[in-house]
Amino acid sequence: MPDIAIVPAPRELTVDEGQWVSGDPAGEAIRDVVENLGETEYRIDVTADGARLSAGSEDALRHAESTYAQLLDAAEPAEDGKVAVPAVRIADAPRFAWRGMMLDVARHFMPKEFVLKVIDVLALHRLNTLHFHLTDDQGWRVEIEAYPRLTEIGAWRDETMVGKMSRGQKDFEYDGQRHGGFYTKDDLREIVAYAAERGITVVPEIDLPGHMQAAIAAYPELGNNPDTQLTVRQYWGISEDVLNVNDATVEFVKTVLREVLEIFPSPYIHLGGDECPSVQWGVSEEAQKRQAELGLTEPGQLQGWFTEQVASVLAEEGRRLVGWDEMVETDCPKDAVIMAWRSAQRGEVAVKAGHQTVMAPCESVYFDYYQGDPETEPLAIGNFIPLEKVYDFEVVPASLTEEEAALIVGTQCQIWTEYMPDEQQVGYMLLPRLSAFAERAWGSPRTSYDEFLTRLRPHLTRIEAIGVNYRPLD
């Protein structure tokens, strides 16, 4: 049997007797979009007479092309400069509609050219969603014409903390180096178009109403202490400087979102909603007045109201709100898609509350966690997720009923870049863990971890060809 290394593995692969000898197996293969296959299904049939790629849609045909390209790596030299392609039958379709990766470019900015390479990596693994985390306390990365100071000021911090941040830490060492950058609207449109050509949707995230210190540094009137001039945050953790709940700030955010919607045609727009302290709302006269007007009993309930106000812009354009799992606790819109990050159990909570849910639990698919001994690995945020643990990840919690499980629309891995200052480090933390994640997202048959490694080793040369760094297996 030839060494066929396809990652993620197709749902069904049968190797037959014989080979197809061809001088140009990529060019000579027949390709069809057919009516007798489901929209996400594809087939690859290689016999002695040739190769045929059939699919139920153009998107599925892209997946067939990706798998076929990997199959051709198993071709052997034949006479007259031709190659012999193994005879196989492949029947395949993804298990989940949302197969994603989140890239945080707010903590450390990543060049556009690298983002395009990340998209190539996603396409190689038949993933279809790039969740683009564009704003946070430490930087604002998207050009907004109505508010130029968001990038003139909010995209830059004077320096960055050095070393590992510990809980409760107040004093920091800094590197003394200005850091920042942002994407123009043209940059972002190029990224969106490049992704679309590869069947990938770019879902932007504008994190609110917390994680907004960079925006408040640019426009102090957005904060709860408008007479205080903040800087773009130079260390990690959760800032208590959150947006105020005034009408003018609601309108500000709506204006920002309208510009974001012009750039990103995605049916989904992520509005964050995580880690929003309500401390300032509890002491702000204006926030307290708003709380009383709305008949709310606690300041934290203002988050749900604020999100609902600004999310109306999405509804006007027929877009869906996506938010981190804290949103479930803030009386968020019922049609919001929830991204369960704090644990798999948070996904169960979201599903039982009737939300479509993307499983992104930190204990399994947070790739800012260590993947080896911290003594020998580059600095990371903590915890431990080795490659084998990613391969063993189960997307759908076993306790869900069939009806509840149907609300799990997919899964996503995360790259938070507090401790990833450049693209080399992002690649090292992302790969090859992304390859193991892709097997679970696609719904590849579960085999032994050792069998996965036999396919993964030759697969690494494909990652090298894209030009992205990865952590060696040995």
Helices and strands as residue ranges (DSSP letters): E 12-22, H 25-28, E 30-33, E 42-47, E 50-55, H 58-72, E 76-77, G 79-81, E 83-92, E 98-104, H 112-124, E 129-133, E 135-136, E 139-140, H 149-152, E 156-157, E 179-180, H 185-197, E 201-208, H 213-218, G 220-222, H 247-263, E 268-272, H 279-283, H 285-294, G 299-301, H 302-316, E 320-324, G 325-330, E 337-340, H 344-352, E 357-359, H 362-365, H 387-391, H 402-405, E 408-415, H 423-430, H 433-442, H 449-466
